[in-house]
Every structure is written in C-alpha cells, then in structure tokens.
C-alpha cells in the first residue's frame, strides 16, 4: 500500500524479513509473508542462523559449513517464491535471535516474520521454540508470529484498540497491510464497566459508549480509509483472554495488538497483554511497537 496516515506517515510496506529453519512452521511463515509481499510488491528476505558447534574452526571449514547452510536455505525458501515476489536469502553466522534483528536492521525491514512452531534439531538452524518470545521482548519493529498459512486474500483482522500510542500503531499497521485488498476489520476494545446499566434517559449501556469511542476515535483512521470495520466492545478483566475469545468468535485470521497501551494494555513484558495474547492465540498474531 502507498499512502499516508492522518499524521502524514508513510504506510508503504517494502521489505519483509522471514526467519526459517526448514520446519513446517517456518514454511507456513514463508507462505504467509509471500502472500503479503505479493499484495504490496514487497521483497522477501529469507534468513537462517549459522552457528558452528566447534568454537575453533579453520576458515576453509567455516566456508564449507556456510555453503552447506546456503544450499539448505535455497531449498527452504522455495515457498516464498510466489507470483512476482522478489526473494533473497541471507545466512547469518551466530545466534539466530540477534541475527534476525541484525538482518532486519541492515535491510531496513518493515516486518519480521517467524513461525509459531519450529525445530531445535541440529546445529546452525533457526531454533524458533523460544524465538518468537525472545523477539517479542527485543524487536523494535512489527513482528508477525504465524500459525498456519492463514488467509491474506480476504482476511478478517481483529485489532486491539484503546486509544493509546501502541493501539494507534496497530491501527496504522492494519492500514499498511490492507493495501488494495478487501479486509474486514474487527476493532476490539476491552473495558470493565462499573455498572452494566445506565440511568433512565442516559446514553445507553456501557457497550454503546465504548463502541462509539471505537468508531469516533480508536478506529477512526480505518473508517476514514473506507475499511469495513466492526466495533466490538468487550467486558472482561482478562484483557488478553477477551481479545483471544473475540478473535475466535469473529473467525479472525489475524490478531494485531500494540505492544504498549492504556489500562489493560500494559506493555510488552511477561504478564503483559501483548505477550499473553501471543501465548494464548491459536492463530497468527502481529505485535506492533509504538513508532
């Protein structure tokens, strides 16, 4: 997508970095990223970690091991070759967790993508068992943790909104990923109302007021852009649980949350809503840090 937000920031998505270890989960992540790249004319950079088990190796042996890993990566990256998508491969020596961040920074990436489930078999592979959570704590750009290939053709996206900086960043990301495709958005906000009913003659129930805030403020940019938006007011002290349940009820293909928010959205850390949502969701999740 090309265009700008209300604040004039660019909404272009030009480069996506995907981590792979050859596992089924990583393959799903590659296919998901390729769908998104095809929509935007973006480039996909596929990387894997290269970490020899021996601390001291002669240079020639290191190059042999690198060449072997590069050959594997070319095979692993095949699912990313979709339509006219441009695909490049990168083998990064060292711990793959900071490695993928180094590649993303070098490539000026707009998004980092990993699979929810990977493999820990063998040296030099991208071990994604703890990769997603580690990245969630360290990445400073949007992170997609993919669960299955998903539907990015005409997807339903649930975005958590609360008016905070992180929430608005999540809304901006949804605008960017939408491109020119048909996307149904469920803008969900979670509140714990003091009372379910208002006095006679009052402005309706708490949920009407929250839905109005969603439409008039929290998700206004989406509506201004002509996006099909459903305002969803939820009541639950367990904010992450409410978002996950809302995604299930709405048959969402993707959940998008900001990594810092107000009230229930208490920031990306152990115990925070974003991390709890990532742990509990049974579908793909995108975590978006404030810009």
C-alpha beads as a LAMMPS data file, in Angstrom:
LAMMPS data file: protein, C-alpha beads

291 atoms
290 bonds

1 atom types
1 bond types

-500.0 500.0 xlo xhi
-500.0 500.0 ylo yhi
-500.0 500.0 zlo zhi

Masses

1 110.0

Atoms # bond

1 1 1 0.000 0.000 0.000
2 1 1 1.082 3.532 -0.616
3 1 1 -0.440 6.485 1.173
4 1 1 -0.277 8.262 4.492
5 1 1 -1.909 8.231 7.892
6 1 1 -3.566 11.262 9.479
7 1 1 -0.170 12.250 10.850
8 1 1 1.303 12.069 7.340
9 1 1 3.431 8.967 7.995
10 1 1 4.073 6.610 5.098
11 1 1 2.119 3.350 5.025
12 1 1 4.348 1.596 2.456
13 1 1 5.482 -1.985 3.091
14 1 1 8.603 -2.660 1.027
15 1 1 10.685 -5.373 2.697
16 1 1 9.781 -8.368 4.875
17 1 1 12.380 -10.457 6.714
18 1 1 11.423 -14.080 7.412
19 1 1 13.330 -16.479 9.652
20 1 1 13.360 -20.129 8.655
21 1 1 14.793 -23.419 9.883
22 1 1 13.145 -25.642 7.301
23 1 1 10.357 -26.686 9.671
24 1 1 6.664 -26.850 8.820
25 1 1 6.012 -23.795 10.984
26 1 1 8.701 -21.801 9.179
27 1 1 7.271 -22.892 5.822
28 1 1 3.866 -21.552 6.862
29 1 1 5.545 -18.271 7.815
30 1 1 7.222 -18.048 4.401
31 1 1 3.957 -18.618 2.540
32 1 1 2.167 -16.077 4.726
33 1 1 4.888 -13.478 4.153
34 1 1 4.875 -14.160 0.407
35 1 1 1.120 -13.506 0.232
36 1 1 1.625 -10.172 1.961
37 1 1 4.638 -9.292 -0.220
38 1 1 2.720 -10.116 -3.395
39 1 1 -0.012 -7.673 -2.395
40 1 1 2.450 -4.841 -1.836
41 1 1 5.142 -5.590 -4.394
42 1 1 7.480 -6.041 -1.433
43 1 1 10.710 -8.007 -1.296
44 1 1 11.079 -11.056 0.958
45 1 1 14.450 -11.587 2.633
46 1 1 14.699 -15.149 3.950
47 1 1 17.342 -15.752 6.617
48 1 1 18.603 -18.547 8.769
49 1 1 21.143 -18.801 11.555
50 1 1 24.593 -20.340 11.080
51 1 1 26.218 -21.295 14.355
52 1 1 29.024 -23.915 14.153
53 1 1 29.209 -26.148 17.185
54 1 1 33.025 -26.001 17.369
55 1 1 34.451 -22.788 18.774
56 1 1 37.678 -23.049 16.750
57 1 1 37.365 -23.857 13.059
58 1 1 39.746 -23.173 10.181
59 1 1 38.414 -20.587 7.716
60 1 1 38.026 -23.167 4.953
61 1 1 35.827 -25.354 7.154
62 1 1 33.689 -22.361 8.086
63 1 1 33.146 -21.578 4.420
64 1 1 32.193 -25.198 3.716
65 1 1 29.624 -25.126 6.523
66 1 1 28.285 -21.784 5.310
67 1 1 27.935 -23.111 1.768
68 1 1 26.029 -26.133 3.072
69 1 1 23.695 -23.864 5.006
70 1 1 23.190 -21.620 1.990
71 1 1 22.220 -24.651 -0.092
72 1 1 19.669 -25.670 2.552
73 1 1 18.308 -22.144 2.711
74 1 1 17.685 -22.046 -1.031
75 1 1 15.538 -25.166 -0.705
76 1 1 13.774 -23.885 2.414
77 1 1 12.974 -20.539 0.756
78 1 1 11.092 -22.083 -2.190
79 1 1 7.625 -21.478 -0.611
80 1 1 8.350 -17.743 -0.684
81 1 1 8.587 -17.752 -4.493
82 1 1 5.003 -16.759 -5.206
83 1 1 3.990 -14.874 -8.335
84 1 1 6.293 -11.910 -8.915
85 1 1 7.657 -11.796 -5.359
86 1 1 11.372 -10.969 -5.206
87 1 1 13.156 -13.316 -2.795
88 1 1 16.697 -13.062 -1.417
89 1 1 18.424 -15.365 1.059
90 1 1 20.838 -14.481 3.877
91 1 1 22.836 -16.799 6.140
92 1 1 23.816 -15.021 9.344
93 1 1 26.586 -16.516 11.452
94 1 1 25.984 -16.601 15.184
95 1 1 22.971 -16.786 17.467
96 1 1 19.936 -16.591 15.129
97 1 1 17.913 -14.490 17.562
98 1 1 20.024 -11.322 17.383
99 1 1 20.906 -12.469 13.887
100 1 1 17.414 -11.931 12.520
101 1 1 17.294 -8.498 14.150
102 1 1 20.662 -7.611 12.586
103 1 1 19.364 -8.643 9.167
104 1 1 16.130 -6.671 9.676
105 1 1 18.072 -3.549 10.653
106 1 1 20.525 -3.910 7.772
107 1 1 17.713 -4.427 5.286
108 1 1 15.570 -1.605 6.707
109 1 1 12.743 -4.117 7.050
110 1 1 9.116 -3.180 7.638
111 1 1 8.179 -6.502 9.233
112 1 1 9.815 -9.555 10.811
113 1 1 8.008 -12.886 10.360
114 1 1 8.598 -16.207 12.136
115 1 1 6.553 -19.363 12.567
116 1 1 4.979 -20.189 15.894
117 1 1 6.491 -23.691 15.889
118 1 1 9.959 -24.607 14.630
119 1 1 12.585 -27.233 15.237
120 1 1 15.586 -27.490 17.516
121 1 1 17.200 -30.325 15.597
122 1 1 20.803 -29.923 14.525
123 1 1 23.375 -27.137 14.700
124 1 1 23.100 -23.989 12.658
125 1 1 19.311 -23.973 12.396
126 1 1 16.893 -21.271 13.420
127 1 1 15.529 -22.606 16.673
128 1 1 12.094 -20.997 16.896
129 1 1 10.950 -22.805 20.044
130 1 1 11.892 -19.686 22.021
131 1 1 12.494 -17.421 19.017
132 1 1 9.059 -15.780 18.944
133 1 1 9.057 -14.856 22.621
134 1 1 12.666 -13.633 22.542
135 1 1 11.894 -11.445 19.553
136 1 1 8.751 -10.128 21.241
137 1 1 10.928 -8.735 24.015
138 1 1 13.643 -7.298 21.772
139 1 1 12.281 -6.300 18.369
140 1 1 11.536 -2.627 17.717
141 1 1 9.504 -3.119 14.544
142 1 1 6.337 -5.103 13.816
143 1 1 6.652 -8.842 14.471
144 1 1 4.357 -11.458 12.922
145 1 1 4.190 -14.866 14.593
146 1 1 2.442 -17.093 12.069
147 1 1 0.252 -20.046 12.984
148 1 1 -0.651 -21.886 9.784
149 1 1 -0.641 -20.331 6.318
150 1 1 -3.700 -18.198 7.068
151 1 1 -5.900 -16.249 4.687
152 1 1 -4.482 -12.964 3.447
153 1 1 -6.649 -12.791 0.318
154 1 1 -9.815 -11.541 2.033
155 1 1 -8.867 -11.741 5.691
156 1 1 -10.693 -10.810 8.857
157 1 1 -8.324 -8.951 11.181
158 1 1 -9.023 -8.319 14.853
159 1 1 -7.090 -5.302 16.124
160 1 1 -6.986 -4.413 19.807
161 1 1 -7.679 -0.710 20.344
162 1 1 -7.726 1.515 23.413
163 1 1 -6.631 4.942 22.160
164 1 1 -3.039 4.529 23.339
165 1 1 0.101 5.096 21.280
166 1 1 0.582 1.350 20.866
167 1 1 -3.032 0.881 19.815
168 1 1 -2.739 3.603 17.186
169 1 1 0.446 1.990 15.865
170 1 1 -1.517 -1.256 15.491
171 1 1 -4.227 0.576 13.538
172 1 1 -1.585 2.131 11.260
173 1 1 -0.123 -1.319 10.622
174 1 1 -3.523 -2.710 9.646
175 1 1 -3.897 0.154 7.189
176 1 1 -0.477 -0.692 5.745
177 1 1 -1.110 -4.430 5.408
178 1 1 -4.506 -3.861 3.827
179 1 1 -3.169 -2.422 0.597
180 1 1 -5.881 -2.507 -2.044
181 1 1 -7.327 -5.814 -0.849
182 1 1 -10.680 -6.395 0.803
183 1 1 -10.074 -6.644 4.525
184 1 1 -12.707 -6.937 7.224
185 1 1 -11.514 -5.406 10.474
186 1 1 -12.894 -6.044 13.929
187 1 1 -11.724 -3.189 16.169
188 1 1 -11.988 -4.647 19.675
189 1 1 -11.691 -2.709 22.905
190 1 1 -11.902 -4.200 26.390
191 1 1 -13.430 -2.431 29.373
192 1 1 -14.595 -3.434 32.828
193 1 1 -17.710 -1.277 33.319
194 1 1 -18.723 -0.332 36.858
195 1 1 -22.351 -0.944 36.006
196 1 1 -23.989 -2.650 33.075
197 1 1 -26.949 -0.249 33.039
198 1 1 -27.191 3.497 32.834
199 1 1 -29.885 5.682 34.431
200 1 1 -33.158 6.123 32.606
201 1 1 -32.697 8.607 29.803
202 1 1 -28.927 8.019 29.863
203 1 1 -26.802 7.393 26.785
204 1 1 -27.446 3.635 26.517
205 1 1 -25.335 0.867 28.010
206 1 1 -21.567 0.960 28.526
207 1 1 -21.040 -1.052 25.382
208 1 1 -22.774 1.543 23.192
209 1 1 -20.482 4.206 24.614
210 1 1 -17.376 2.085 24.050
211 1 1 -18.444 1.203 20.508
212 1 1 -18.950 4.892 19.829
213 1 1 -15.417 5.634 21.117
214 1 1 -14.047 2.905 18.864
215 1 1 -15.741 4.365 15.801
216 1 1 -15.148 8.052 16.582
217 1 1 -11.612 7.800 17.960
218 1 1 -9.804 4.484 18.351
219 1 1 -10.510 3.154 14.820
220 1 1 -11.429 6.404 13.069
221 1 1 -8.480 6.180 10.645
222 1 1 -9.695 2.813 9.396
223 1 1 -13.201 4.138 8.818
224 1 1 -11.823 7.260 7.106
225 1 1 -9.930 4.978 4.714
226 1 1 -13.117 3.123 3.774
227 1 1 -12.250 -0.067 5.626
228 1 1 -15.083 -2.395 6.633
229 1 1 -14.885 -2.030 10.434
230 1 1 -16.956 -3.682 13.127
231 1 1 -16.682 -2.019 16.537
232 1 1 -16.548 -4.701 19.217
233 1 1 -16.941 -3.712 22.881
234 1 1 -15.793 -6.416 25.279
235 1 1 -16.073 -6.651 29.056
236 1 1 -13.545 -8.805 30.877
237 1 1 -10.845 -8.143 33.482
238 1 1 -8.705 -10.605 31.498
239 1 1 -7.970 -8.355 28.519
240 1 1 -5.851 -10.845 26.586
241 1 1 -8.430 -13.568 27.137
242 1 1 -11.164 -11.271 25.837
243 1 1 -9.176 -10.479 22.687
244 1 1 -8.398 -14.139 22.028
245 1 1 -12.045 -15.120 22.541
246 1 1 -13.176 -12.225 20.360
247 1 1 -10.854 -13.414 17.580
248 1 1 -12.354 -16.896 17.815
249 1 1 -15.938 -15.625 17.836
250 1 1 -15.290 -13.355 14.840
251 1 1 -13.372 -16.057 12.940
252 1 1 -10.410 -13.709 12.636
253 1 1 -7.486 -14.824 10.500
254 1 1 -5.103 -12.483 12.274
255 1 1 -4.841 -10.669 15.619
256 1 1 -2.969 -7.339 15.746
257 1 1 -2.051 -5.678 19.046
258 1 1 0.163 -2.798 20.061
259 1 1 2.952 -3.579 22.474
260 1 1 2.078 -0.755 24.850
261 1 1 -1.326 0.545 25.813
262 1 1 -3.562 2.034 28.449
263 1 1 -5.343 0.190 31.212
264 1 1 -5.341 -3.475 30.242
265 1 1 -2.750 -2.965 27.504
266 1 1 0.097 -2.694 29.988
267 1 1 3.072 -3.172 27.728
268 1 1 5.078 -5.930 26.156
269 1 1 6.629 -7.863 29.037
270 1 1 5.983 -11.115 30.837
271 1 1 2.442 -10.800 32.162
272 1 1 1.598 -8.026 29.682
273 1 1 -1.427 -8.216 27.436
274 1 1 0.539 -8.409 24.178
275 1 1 2.636 -11.338 25.365
276 1 1 -0.368 -13.131 26.882
277 1 1 -2.225 -12.701 23.595
278 1 1 0.738 -14.146 21.712
279 1 1 0.859 -17.145 24.058
280 1 1 -2.865 -17.899 24.036
281 1 1 -3.954 -17.180 20.467
282 1 1 -4.471 -20.175 18.194
283 1 1 -3.954 -18.070 15.081
284 1 1 -1.378 -15.666 13.674
285 1 1 -0.528 -12.600 15.763
286 1 1 1.212 -9.350 14.838
287 1 1 2.782 -7.298 17.634
288 1 1 3.274 -3.631 16.745
289 1 1 5.519 -1.325 18.817
290 1 1 4.779 2.392 19.021
291 1 1 6.621 4.467 16.437

Bonds

1 1 1 2
2 1 2 3
3 1 3 4
4 1 4 5
5 1 5 6
6 1 6 7
7 1 7 8
8 1 8 9
9 1 9 10
10 1 10 11
11 1 11 12
12 1 12 13
13 1 13 14
14 1 14 15
15 1 15 16
16 1 16 17
17 1 17 18
18 1 18 19
19 1 19 20
20 1 20 21
21 1 21 22
22 1 22 23
23 1 23 24
24 1 24 25
25 1 25 26
26 1 26 27
27 1 27 28
28 1 28 29
29 1 29 30
30 1 30 31
31 1 31 32
32 1 32 33
33 1 33 34
34 1 34 35
35 1 35 36
36 1 36 37
37 1 37 38
38 1 38 39
39 1 39 40
40 1 40 41
41 1 41 42
42 1 42 43
43 1 43 44
44 1 44 45
45 1 45 46
46 1 46 47
47 1 47 48
48 1 48 49
49 1 49 50
50 1 50 51
51 1 51 52
52 1 52 53
53 1 53 54
54 1 54 55
55 1 55 56
56 1 56 57
57 1 57 58
58 1 58 59
59 1 59 60
60 1 60 61
61 1 61 62
62 1 62 63
63 1 63 64
64 1 64 65
65 1 65 66
66 1 66 67
67 1 67 68
68 1 68 69
69 1 69 70
70 1 70 71
71 1 71 72
72 1 72 73
73 1 73 74
74 1 74 75
75 1 75 76
76 1 76 77
77 1 77 78
78 1 78 79
79 1 79 80
80 1 80 81
81 1 81 82
82 1 82 83
83 1 83 84
84 1 84 85
85 1 85 86
86 1 86 87
87 1 87 88
88 1 88 89
89 1 89 90
90 1 90 91
91 1 91 92
92 1 92 93
93 1 93 94
94 1 94 95
95 1 95 96
96 1 96 97
97 1 97 98
98 1 98 99
99 1 99 100
100 1 100 101
101 1 101 102
102 1 102 103
103 1 103 104
104 1 104 105
105 1 105 106
106 1 106 107
107 1 107 108
108 1 108 109
109 1 109 110
110 1 110 111
111 1 111 112
112 1 112 113
113 1 113 114
114 1 114 115
115 1 115 116
116 1 116 117
117 1 117 118
118 1 118 119
119 1 119 120
120 1 120 121
121 1 121 122
122 1 122 123
123 1 123 124
124 1 124 125
125 1 125 126
126 1 126 127
127 1 127 128
128 1 128 129
129 1 129 130
130 1 130 131
131 1 131 132
132 1 132 133
133 1 133 134
134 1 134 135
135 1 135 136
136 1 136 137
137 1 137 138
138 1 138 139
139 1 139 140
140 1 140 141
141 1 141 142
142 1 142 143
143 1 143 144
144 1 144 145
145 1 145 146
146 1 146 147
147 1 147 148
148 1 148 149
149 1 149 150
150 1 150 151
151 1 151 152
152 1 152 153
153 1 153 154
154 1 154 155
155 1 155 156
156 1 156 157
157 1 157 158
158 1 158 159
159 1 159 160
160 1 160 161
161 1 161 162
162 1 162 163
163 1 163 164
164 1 164 165
165 1 165 166
166 1 166 167
167 1 167 168
168 1 168 169
169 1 169 170
170 1 170 171
171 1 171 172
172 1 172 173
173 1 173 174
174 1 174 175
175 1 175 176
176 1 176 177
177 1 177 178
178 1 178 179
179 1 179 180
180 1 180 181
181 1 181 182
182 1 182 183
183 1 183 184
184 1 184 185
185 1 185 186
186 1 186 187
187 1 187 188
188 1 188 189
189 1 189 190
190 1 190 191
191 1 191 192
192 1 192 193
193 1 193 194
194 1 194 195
195 1 195 196
196 1 196 197
197 1 197 198
198 1 198 199
199 1 199 200
200 1 200 201
201 1 201 202
202 1 202 203
203 1 203 204
204 1 204 205
205 1 205 206
206 1 206 207
207 1 207 208
208 1 208 209
209 1 209 210
210 1 210 211
211 1 211 212
212 1 212 213
213 1 213 214
214 1 214 215
215 1 215 216
216 1 216 217
217 1 217 218
218 1 218 219
219 1 219 220
220 1 220 221
221 1 221 222
222 1 222 223
223 1 223 224
224 1 224 225
225 1 225 226
226 1 226 227
227 1 227 228
228 1 228 229
229 1 229 230
230 1 230 231
231 1 231 232
232 1 232 233
233 1 233 234
234 1 234 235
235 1 235 236
236 1 236 237
237 1 237 238
238 1 238 239
239 1 239 240
240 1 240 241
241 1 241 242
242 1 242 243
243 1 243 244
244 1 244 245
245 1 245 246
246 1 246 247
247 1 247 248
248 1 248 249
249 1 249 250
250 1 250 251
251 1 251 252
252 1 252 253
253 1 253 254
254 1 254 255
255 1 255 256
256 1 256 257
257 1 257 258
258 1 258 259
259 1 259 260
260 1 260 261
261 1 261 262
262 1 262 263
263 1 263 264
264 1 264 265
265 1 265 266
266 1 266 267
267 1 267 268
268 1 268 269
269 1 269 270
270 1 270 271
271 1 271 272
272 1 272 273
273 1 273 274
274 1 274 275
275 1 275 276
276 1 276 277
277 1 277 278
278 1 278 279
279 1 279 280
280 1 280 281
281 1 281 282
282 1 282 283
283 1 283 284
284 1 284 285
285 1 285 286
286 1 286 287
287 1 287 288
288 1 288 289
289 1 289 290
290 1 290 291
